[in-house]
Amino acid sequence: MLLPAASAPARGRGRALQSALREAVRSGRLVPGTRLPSSRALAADLGVSRGLVTEAYEQLTAESYLRSGHGSGTWVSGSVRAAKGRARDLAPRAPGTRIDFRPGTPDLSLFPRSAWLATHRSVLGRLPHSALGYPDPRGLPELRDALAALLTRRRGVVADPERLLVCSGVAQATTLLGFVLRGRGLDTVGVEDPGSPEHAALFASAGLATARLPLDDEGLVIGPLERSGVRAVVTTQAHQFPTGIAYSAARRSRLLDWARETNGVIMEDDYDGDFRYDRTPVGALQGLDPEHVAYTGSVSKSLAPGLRLGWLLAPASMTDEIVDRKRTMDLGNPAVDQAVLAEFVVRGGYDRQLRRCQRAYRERRDVLTTALAEHLPGTEVSGIAAGLHVIARLPARYGPEAEFVSRAAENGIALRLLSDCGDARSTDGYVGLVIGYAHLPPADIERGVKLLAACSDSGR
């Protein structure tokens, strides 16, 4: 196990030997209590200098991987515990997947690399040294100003930069809000059913349970919300996930009435509010009552989720508590990344990126709906007016659902069932799918639907 380290280039041989020994102890290949060869013997076996081995032993003894005593040799310490199994992969990859129709990912190849790089160079070249210190946990003032102007113009929010918090996407915004609600004595938050599976897990991390609340064609049904007794609820009202509906004006008004009557809080997850293809996007609910609506969004769908940049516009009564929690959580987001995004927004790069994505995603939606009609006749498609996914209900002859998904997987197609989002399984036998299309080139969308049709035929 140490021979590869011994054959490393001379200048790095010592570090390589230390790393190999360290990993052997961590992995359990060298178990606690194992006596190691003397430095002289091991050096002779490896063909390296005794000093190299002695230095490695001393370094790992100082780090508690090894222990030694005068005249008693060198032993593997009992301080290290071998890792048990592989860590859970938070983004599982199915071997053999040819087409992944699961929703939630934009086309990462559309990321504006050249424009972003130019902006990064420009910003870094003139950023003062003081800006590289610990940032304001709310975010850089220039980014908060830029985002406030952008969100006011595009989403109709009431955006005071002093109440706007830059965070690591909607996930962190949700968790921050959850901690503050829990600190105020709440124990349950209402979530849409069907809805995003992530909301329940994020609130659970803050110690909150979730109550599933039903939807109809206009949005969240108010009666069950009132009877639930919750005082906080999450909505995706501009483009509900996964159904694709936009809340009606009447339902938006009733939801706000509920918040005012109960002194409740609505968390508005505007996850893809900029992507509407038939008309101007529905404005944010927050613009109607900023004291009862906490508005969240990010650049995950418009630029890339890997940037980990988002925002939270909180009611004034909650802002200080949220900022304090953000400070203790991570001391703020990276200053350089914030400065780059601020410049990108102010110089118009963000608006250009949104227009570019709009054109690409509209084309892909059209390719998908055409392919479904041609190759899977009888499929009902909804939620096509906005967003990055559609709901497809395949006729009962393609089911049962579990068998259809299994056949698709055997053909290399990854799918997300509508029932995975909390909706009860269909009673009339249809196969309900949430099909993401934004991340797939048009040719792959066409090929994927043909493969679905082929595996459907084989199952009948």
Buried (B, 14 or more C-beta within 10 A) or exposed (E): EBEEBBEBEEEEBBEBBBBBBBBBBBEBEBEBEBEBBBBEEBBEEBEBEBEBBBBBBBBBBEBEBBBBEEEEEBBBBEEBEEEEEEEEEEEEEEEEEEBBBBBBBBBEEBBBEEBBEBBBEBBEEEBEEEBEEEBBBBBBBBBBBBBBBBBBEBBBBBBBBEBBBBBBBBBBBBBBBBBBBBEEEBEBBBBBBBBBBBBBEBBBEBEBEBBBBBBEEBBBBBEBBEEBEBBBBBBBBBBBBBBBBBBBEEBBEBBBEBBEEBEBBBBBBBBBBBBBBEEEBBBBBBBBBBBBBBBBBBBBBBBBBEBBBBBBBBBEEBBEBBBBBBBEBEEBBBBBBBBBBBBBBBBEBBBEBBEEBBEBBBEBBBBBBEBBEEBBEEBEBEBBBBBBBBBBBBBEEBBBBEEBBEBBBEBBBBBBBBBBBBBEEBEEBBBBBBBBBBBBEBEBBBBBBBBBBBBBEEBE
